[in-house]
Amino acid sequence: MLKPVILAGILIAVGGCAPQDAESLRADSSQSSAAELAHQAEIAQHQARIAAIQSQMEELGQSRNLIFTSLNGHQQRIQSLRGSSSELSNELETLNNDVAAYLMDHKIAVACMGAAGMAVSDDNEFSQDVKDVSKVVAIACALALLSSDFRSEIAGVLDRLVQADSQAKNLRSQIRSLDDQIAQETNGSAADQARYDSLTSEIQQLQLRLQ
C-alpha cells in the first residue's frame, strides 16, 4: 500500500501536467490554422496574378487584332494603288508610242512648223520629239506652205501635240499622286508591322509567365 505522502506527490504531478498539455495543443492548433491561412492567401495571390496576366494578354490580343486589320488594309490598298499606277504607266507608254508614230507619219509638217509660224511650247511633253523629227528632215518648206492643205496638216499636228501634252501631263500627275499614296501606305504598313511584332512579343512573354 502506497504511503500517503507518495500518493499525494503523484496526484500533484498529474494535476500539474494537464494544463500544460492543453496549452500545447492550443498552440499547435493555432500554428496549423495560421499556416493554412497563409497557404490559402498564397493560392489567392497566385490566382490573382494569373487572372491579371490573362486579362493583360486578352487586352494585348485585342489590340493586335486591330493592328492586324489595319495592316491588311494597308497591304490591300498598296496592291490596288500599284495596280492603278501600272495601268496609268502603260497608258502613258501607249500615248508616247502613238505620238511618236504620229509625228513620223507627219514628219514633213513637223519640220515645217517653225516656217509656218507654229510651234509647240518648250514645256510640251513632246517638244523634244518634234526637234528630233525636224533634225532628220531636210526640206525647203516654202513651196509646201503655199498649199492650204499642208498648212491645215501642220495645224492638225500642233493641235494633236497640245492634246497629247495635256493627256501626258495628266497621266504623270496621277502617277505621282498614286506614288505618294503608295509611299504613305507603305510607311503605315511598316509602322503597323512593327507594332504587331511588338505586341506578339509581349504576349509571348506573358505566356511564359503562365508556365
LORO-115228 format. One record per residue: residue in three letters; x, y, z of N, C-alpha, C in turn; residue number from 0. Coordinates in steps of 0.001 Angstrom, whole numbers. Example, Ala and Ser with C-alpha at 12.3 -4.5 7.8 and 13.67 -1.06 7.14 Angstrom:
<pts>
  residuo     n_c1     n_c2     n_c3    ca_c1    ca_c2    ca_c3     c_c1     c_c2     c_c3  num
      ALA    13190    -5690     7800    12300    -4500     7800    13200    -3300     7800    0
      SER    12850    -2250     7080    13670    -1060     7140    12900       30     7870    1
</pts>
This chain:
<pts>
  residuo     n_c1     n_c2     n_c3    ca_c1    ca_c2    ca_c3     c_c1     c_c2     c_c3  num
      MET      851    -1178        0        0        0        0      891     1233        0    0
      LEU      539     2220     -969     1338     3435    -1085     1170     4296      139    1
      LYS     2266     4859      465     2205     5762     1601     1476     7034     1204    2
      PRO      822     7688     2137       51     8909     1839      901     9982     1235    3
      VAL     2137    10117     1609     2984    11188     1075     3276    10966     -384    4
      ILE     3586     9700     -743     3876     9364    -2147     2653     9582    -3011    5
      LEU     1509     9157    -2542      254     9314    -3277      -50    10784    -3536    6
      ALA      170    11563    -2530      -91    12998    -2697      828    13601    -3734    7
      GLY     2068    13152    -3782     3015    13664    -4773     2610    13314    -6179    8
      ILE     2128    12057    -6311     1678    11630    -7643      518    12466    -8128    9
      LEU     -419    12708    -7235    -1606    13490    -7585    -1229    14911    -7976   10
      ILE     -266    15445    -7249      164    16812    -7561      825    16870    -8930   11
      ALA     1655    15846    -9242     2348    15804   -10530     1381    15688   -11678   12
      VAL      395    14798   -11492     -625    14610   -12555    -1429    15867   -12753   13
      GLY    -1821    16462   -11672    -2628    17685   -11750    -1864    18825   -12378   14
      GLY     -564    18900   -12214      243    19980   -12786      486    19824   -14268   15
      CYS      487    18618   -14849      770    18359   -16264     -407    18658   -17160   16
      ALA    -1586    18478   -16726    -2787    18603   -17560    -2920    19980   -18180   17
      PRO    -2783    21093   -17491    -2900    22416   -18104    -1827    22659   -19158   18
      GLN     -612    22161   -18955      454    22363   -19929      146    21666   -21256   19
      ASP     -371    20459   -21244     -732    19717   -22464    -1816    20448   -23242   20
      ALA    -2771    20975   -22558    -3863    21692   -23222    -3335    22938   -23923   21
      GLU    -2464    23632   -23236    -1879    24835   -23820    -1052    24500   -25044   22
      SER     -327    23375   -25013      474    22942   -26161     -414    22605   -27352   23
      LEU    -1545    21961   -27077    -2483    21609   -28141    -3062    22864   -28800   24
      ARG    -3391    23837   -27932    -3932    25080   -28479    -2897    25799   -29347   25
      ALA    -1641    25758   -28934     -580    26403   -29710     -390    25715   -31057   26
      ASP     -403    24362   -31006     -259    23622   -32266    -1410    23916   -33211   27
      SER    -2625    23975   -32671    -3813    24256   -33485    -3735    25651   -34085   28
      SER    -3267    26611   -33280    -3142    27986   -33749    -2119    28088   -34867   29
      GLN    -1000    27384   -34715       32    27388   -35751     -473    26752   -37036   30
      SER    -1228    25659   -36874    -1789    24974   -38045    -2765    25872   -38791   31
      SER    -3607    26577   -38049    -4579    27484   -38671    -3875    28626   -39404   32
      ALA    -2821    29149   -38783    -2067    30244   -39401    -1400    29776   -40688   33
      ALA     -848    28574   -40675     -208    28024   -41862    -1221    27826   -42976   34
      GLU    -2413    27341   -42596    -3469    27117   -43589    -3922    28429   -44207   35
      LEU    -4071    29437   -43356    -4467    30757   -43858    -3409    31338   -44788   36
      ALA    -2156    31145   -44403    -1066    31639   -45247    -1047    30935   -46592   37
      HIS    -1311    29615   -46551    -1346    28836   -47797    -2490    29291   -48688   38
      GLN    -3642    29501   -48096    -4799    29961   -48859    -4549    31355   -49450   39
      ALA    -3890    32204   -48655    -3569    33549   -49149    -2604    33477   -50327   40
      GLU    -1645    32546   -50221     -685    32372   -51302    -1383    31891   -52572   41
      ILE    -2317    30970   -52427    -3091    30459   -53568    -3905    31589   -54188   42
      ALA    -4529    32393   -53335    -5350    33506   -53824    -4499    34513   -54584   43
      GLN    -3301    34797   -54053    -2404    35721   -54737    -1957    35163   -56082   44
      HIS    -1663    33875   -56129    -1252    33238   -57381    -2378    33313   -58410   45
      GLN    -3598    33004   -57967    -4742    33058   -58877    -4984    34481   -59374   46
      ALA    -4760    35454   -58482    -4937    36852   -58872    -3901    37252   -59919   47
      ARG    -2659    36767   -59726    -1615    37065   -60704    -1942    36430   -62052   48
      ILE    -2427    35198   -62031    -2806    34502   -63269    -3925    35260   -63981   49
      ALA    -4929    35673   -63195    -6062    36391   -63779    -5606    37721   -64380   50
      ALA    -4688    38411   -63697    -4186    39700   -64198    -3414    39506   -65497   51
      ILE    -2590    38461   -65550    -1811    38179   -66763    -2737    37829   -67925   52
      GLN    -3743    36986   -67627    -4688    36598   -68676    -5474    37798   -69189   53
      SER    -5848    38687   -68270    -6567    39898   -68667    -5681    40781   -69545   54
      GLN    -4415    40893   -69171    -3474    41694   -69960    -3257    41080   -71338   55
      MET    -3158    39751   -71380    -2991    39066   -72664    -4205    39284   -73554   56
      GLU    -5380    39241   -72965    -6598    39441   -73749    -6637    40861   -74327   57
      GLU    -6236    41836   -73512    -6216    43222   -73965    -5201    43407   -75091   58
      LEU    -4027    42829   -74914    -2998    42920   -75956    -3444    42199   -77221   59
      GLY    -4124    41071   -77047    -4617    40320   -78202    -5629    41121   -79007   60
      GLN    -6506    41842   -78302    -7486    42678   -78995    -6796    43803   -79761   61
      SER    -5787    44404   -79123    -5034    45469   -79803    -4318    44921   -81024   62
      ARG    -3770    43730   -80885    -3052    43129   -82007    -4007    42807   -83155   63
      ASN    -5211    42383   -82833    -6197    42091   -83880    -6545    43356   -84659   64
      LEU    -6661    44475   -83943    -6953    45742   -84613    -5793    46145   -85523   65
      ILE    -4572    45971   -85019    -3392    46289   -85824    -3329    45385   -87053   66
      PHE    -3679    44121   -86873    -3662    43169   -87988    -4649    43598   -89070   67
      THR    -5831    44039   -88639    -6834    44516   -89594    -6323    45748   -90346   68
      SER    -5704    46663   -89597    -5138    47867   -90221    -4017    47506   -91186   69
      LEU    -3174    46550   -90786    -2057    46115   -91630    -2560    45524   -92939   70
      ASN    -3586    44688   -92842    -4166    44104   -94056    -4748    45191   -94959   71
      GLY    -5362    46200   -94322    -5917    47306   -95102    -4843    48038   -95882   72
      HIS    -3710    48301   -95210    -2590    48966   -95891    -2108    48127   -97079   73
      GLN    -1942    46844   -96847    -1407    45975   -97899    -2361    45869   -99085   74
      GLN    -3657    45809   -98802    -4633    45745   -99891    -4652    47037  -100695   75
      ARG    -4568    48163   -99971    -4565    49449  -100677    -3286    49622  -101497   76
      ILE    -2168    49173  -100938     -907    49261  -101690    -1010    48459  -102978   77
      GLN    -1569    47256  -102873    -1715    46411  -104064    -2617    47082  -105090   78
      SER    -3716    47665  -104620    -4646    48337  -105528    -4007    49565  -106174   79
      LEU    -3297    50353  -105364    -2649    51560  -105887    -1567    51217  -106899   80
      ARG     -810    50177  -106611      226    49758  -107553     -382    49281  -108865   81
      GLY    -1525    48604  -108772    -2205    48171  -109983    -2660    49367  -110813   82
      SER    -3215    50381  -110118    -3667    51584  -110824    -2488    52334  -111433   83
      SER    -1389    52417  -110680     -194    53100  -111186      363    52384  -112413   84
      SER      341    51064  -112366      840    50288  -113501      -33    50511  -114738   85
      GLU    -1338    50583  -114536    -2247    50827  -115658    -2002    52202  -116275   86
      LEU    -1809    53211  -115419    -1551    54557  -115924     -206    54628  -116647   87
      SER      788    53922  -116114     2104    53903  -116763     2010    53261  -118141   88
      ASN     1235    52196  -118238     1031    51548  -119537      295    52480  -120499   89
      GLU     -687    53212  -119945    -1446    54153  -120767     -535    55280  -121269   90
      LEU      349    55743  -120387     1291    56796  -120783     2268    56292  -121839   91
      GLU     2732    55081  -121671     3649    54499  -122654     2971    54365  -124014   92
      THR     1711    53927  -123985      956    53805  -125227      794    55164  -125896   93
      LEU      490    56190  -125088      346    57547  -125630     1653    58020  -126265   94
      ASN     2770    57793  -125569     4073    58205  -126112     4367    57511  -127441   95
      ASN     4061    56231  -127503     4301    55478  -128745     3393    55980  -129869   96
      ASP     2145    56260  -129520     1206    56758  -130530     1652    58118  -131085   97
      VAL     2090    58996  -130186     2528    60318  -130620     3787    60209  -131475   98
      ALA     4709    59350  -131073     5943    59164  -131850     5616    58678  -133255   99
      ALA     4692    57722  -133348     4287    57212  -134659     3585    58302  -135471  100
      TYR     2756    59095  -134810     2033    60186  -135475     3004    61215  -136031  101
      LEU     4016    61548  -135240     4996    62537  -135696     5761    62041  -136916  102
      MET     6088    60774  -136936     6798    60212  -138085     5907    60193  -139317  103
      ASP     4610    59967  -139099     3680    59988  -140239     3528    61405  -140799  104
      HIS     3812    62408  -139983     3652    63811  -140413     4968    64559  -140245  105
      LYS     6066    63865  -140539     7385    64449  -140257     7666    65714  -141071  106
      ILE     7147    65788  -142286     7381    66996  -143090     6643    68182  -142481  107
      ALA     5417    67943  -142058     4636    69004  -141415     5310    69430  -140113  108
      VAL     5856    68441  -139394     6559    68749  -138145     7774    69629  -138424  109
      ALA     8521    69281  -139467     9727    70040  -139814     9407    71456  -140252  110
      CYS     8228    71653  -140800     7872    72960  -141331     7038    73800  -140360  111
      MET     6841    73322  -139166     6010    74064  -138210     6575    75449  -137938  112
      GLY     7890    75513  -137741     8510    76805  -137458     8355    77771  -138614  113
      ALA     8541    77284  -139819     8406    78130  -141002     6983    78624  -141175  114
      ALA     6048    77855  -140669     4636    78240  -140789     4201    79131  -139634  115
      GLY     5163    79456  -138760     4836    80310  -137621     4099    79574  -136536  116
      MET     4217    78269  -136515     3573    77452  -135485     4641    76659  -134753  117
      ALA     4492    76534  -133461     5477    75771  -132691     4864    75330  -131366  118
      VAL     5352    74222  -130869     4908    73752  -129545     5746    74458  -128493  119
      SER     5195    74628  -127330     5927    75281  -126236     7036    74361  -125734  120
      ASP     8036    74976  -125130     9180    74191  -124647     8796    73227  -123529  121
      ASP     7717    73546  -122808     7319    72650  -121709     6358    71559  -122174  122
      ASN     6124    71502  -123482     5293    70423  -124023     6017    69095  -123849  123
      GLU     5275    68079  -123462     5853    66766  -123210     6592    66212  -124425  124
      PHE     6217    66702  -125621     6760    66116  -126853     7593    67118  -127662  125
      SER     8010    68200  -127014     8800    69212  -127733    10127    68627  -128226  126
      GLN    10732    67768  -127439    11992    67156  -127849    11776    66213  -129024  127
      ASP    10640    65512  -129024    10331    64616  -130148    10208    65412  -131446  128
      VAL     9589    66584  -131348     9443    67442  -132529    10818    67864  -133044  129
      LYS    11704    68241  -132128    13051    68647  -132527    13804    67495  -133182  130
      ASP    13645    66298  -132614    14344    65135  -133163    13864    64815  -134576  131
      VAL    12547    64908  -134781    11999    64637  -136112    12470    65703  -137102  132
      SER    12479    66954  -136653    12879    68058  -137541    14317    67918  -138004  133
      LYS    15171    67370  -137152    16589    67243  -137492    16818    66280  -138654  134
      VAL    15981    65258  -138743    16218    64234  -139759    15491    64538  -141060  135
      VAL    14766    65634  -141094    14038    66007  -142310    14651    67285  -142862  136
      ALA    15325    67198  -143967    15931    68368  -144614    15104    68697  -145843  137
      ILE    14302    69741  -145759    13410    70079  -146872    13098    71559  -146836  138
      ALA    12952    72129  -147990    12554    73534  -148063    11047    73590  -147951  139
      CYS    10563    74351  -146998     9118    74366  -146728     8383    75465  -147488  140
      ALA     9125    76312  -148155     8484    77463  -148795     7383    77052  -149762  141
      LEU     7706    76123  -150658     6707    75701  -151638     5564    74940  -150981  142
      ALA     5913    74084  -150017     4887    73278  -149361     3889    74153  -148625  143
      LEU     4381    75265  -148063     3499    76128  -147283     2519    76899  -148157  144
      LEU     2743    76869  -149479     1779    77515  -150374      461    76755  -150407  145
      SER      508    75489  -149992     -703    74663  -150009    -1473    74844  -148705  146
      SER    -2746    75185  -148844    -3588    75351  -147651    -3786    74018  -146929  147
      ASP    -3809    72947  -147709    -3963    71626  -147094    -2765    71308  -146204  148
      PHE    -1593    71681  -146658     -381    71414  -145880     -376    72241  -144596  149
      ARG     -815    73491  -144712     -897    74326  -143518    -1916    73748  -142535  150
      SER    -3000    73202  -143071    -4007    72570  -142206    -3413    71344  -141520  151
      GLU    -2568    70628  -142268    -1920    69449  -141678    -1014    69867  -140519  152
      ILE     -280    70940  -140743      606    71430  -139685     -212    71837  -138452  153
      ALA    -1332    72536  -138706    -2195    72955  -137599    -2752    71741  -136864  154
      GLY    -3074    70707  -137644    -3573    69473  -137026    -2519    68798  -136167  155
      VAL    -1275    68815  -136654     -176    68235  -135873        4    68996  -134569  156
      LEU      -30    70323  -134667      131    71139  -133465     -999    70865  -132464  157
      ASP    -2208    70769  -132970    -3354    70504  -132095    -3218    69138  -131433  158
      ARG    -2746    68166  -132207    -2557    66819  -131654    -1505    66839  -130557  159
      LEU     -449    67603  -130758      611    67676  -129752      132    68362  -128480  160
      VAL     -691    69386  -128636    -1226    70090  -127467    -2119    69149  -126652  161
      GLN    -2975    68412  -127358    -3860    67468  -126665    -3054    66346  -125994  162
      ALA    -2074    65830  -126722    -1253    64755  -126174     -471    65235  -124952  163
      ASP       -1    66493  -125024      720    67071  -123895     -172    67118  -122654  164
      SER    -1397    67539  -122827    -2346    67616  -121717    -2608    66222  -121123  165
      GLN    -2794    65262  -122026    -3034    63887  -121567    -1830    63336  -120812  166
      ALA     -641    63565  -121356      575    63048  -120731      798    63684  -119362  167
      LYS      615    65007  -119289      796    65690  -118006     -217    65192  -116974  168
      ASN    -1440    64971  -117419    -2475    64474  -116508    -2129    63068  -116004  169
      LEU    -1652    62217  -116913    -1268    60859  -116522      -94    60879  -115546  170
      ARG      896    61717  -115842     2056    61809  -114952     1644    62325  -113575  171
      SER      725    63272  -113564      247    63816  -112291     -467    62734  -111471  172
      GLN    -1288    61949  -112155    -1984    60860  -111460    -1000    59815  -110932  173
      ILE        1    59512  -111733     1010    58525  -111313     1772    59031  -110088  174
      ARG     2150    60322  -110096     2852    60897  -108940     1975    60845  -107688  175
      SER      694    61161  -107874     -232    61115  -106743     -342    59690  -106177  176
      LEU     -429    58725  -107085     -504    57330  -106646      783    56901  -105956  177
      ASP     1910    57351  -106494     3196    57019  -105870     3287    57590  -104454  178
      ASP     2759    58810  -104279     2749    59415  -102945     1864    58606  -101996  179
      GLN      713    58189  -102496     -191    57385  -101671      439    56039  -101329  180
      ILE     1119    55449  -102305     1792    54172  -102059     2851    54338  -100970  181
      ALA     3595    55445  -101030     4628    55703  -100019     4005    55855   -98634  182
      GLN     2885    56574   -98559     2202    56760   -97277     1687    55433   -96739  183
      GLU     1073    54651   -97610      543    53357   -97179     1675    52411   -96772  184
      THR     2797    52493   -97478     3943    51649   -97146     4496    52002   -95773  185
      ASN     4591    53301   -95497     5049    53732   -94175     4073    53289   -93086  186
      GLY     2780    53438   -93373     1769    52995   -92411     1826    51503   -92176  187
      SER     2058    50758   -93258     2159    49298   -93144     3369    48908   -92306  188
      ALA     4488    49596   -92517     5706    49292   -91752     5499    49581   -90266  189
      ALA     4819    50696   -89974     4549    51040   -88576     3631    50008   -87928  190
      ASP     2600    49585   -88662     1681    48570   -88138     2404    47238   -87923  191
      GLN     3279    46890   -88860     4010    45630   -88734     4906    45649   -87493  192
      ALA     5563    46779   -87255     6429    46897   -86079     5610    46790   -84798  193
      ARG     4451    47451   -84772     3584    47384   -83594     3032    45979   -83410  194
      TYR     2676    45334   -84495     2151    43963   -84427     3210    43025   -83857  195
      ASP     4426    43147   -84334     5513    42293   -83843     5783    42552   -82359  196
      SER     5712    43820   -81957     5942    44177   -80561     4868    43566   -79657  197
      LEU     3608    43657   -80085     2509    43076   -79303     2637    41563   -79221  198
      THR     3042    40945   -80316     3235    39493   -80326     4303    39097   -79318  199
      SER     5382    39860   -79280     6463    39584   -78332     5977    39729   -76886  200
      GLU     5202    40778   -76620     4670    40982   -75271     3769    39822   -74856  201
      ILE     2926    39381   -75770     2016    38268   -75474     2807    37000   -75187  202
      GLN     3843    36759   -75955     4681    35579   -75737     5372    35616   -74380  203
      GLN     5820    36781   -73983     6448    36928   -72662     5459    36643   -71528  204
      LEU     4225    37092   -71708     3188    36828   -70704     2846    35341   -70670  205
      GLN     2839    34706   -71820     2570    33260   -71866     3624    32476   -71092  206
      LEU     4864    32913   -71185     5941    32261   -70431     5725    32394   -68929  207
      ARG     5145    33506   -68504     4888    33708   -67072     3773    32816   -66550  208
      LEU     2957    32296   -67459     1881    31400   -67056     2358    29965   -66886  209
      GLN     3526    29659   -67431     4009    28279   -67381     4618    27958   -66008  210
</pts>
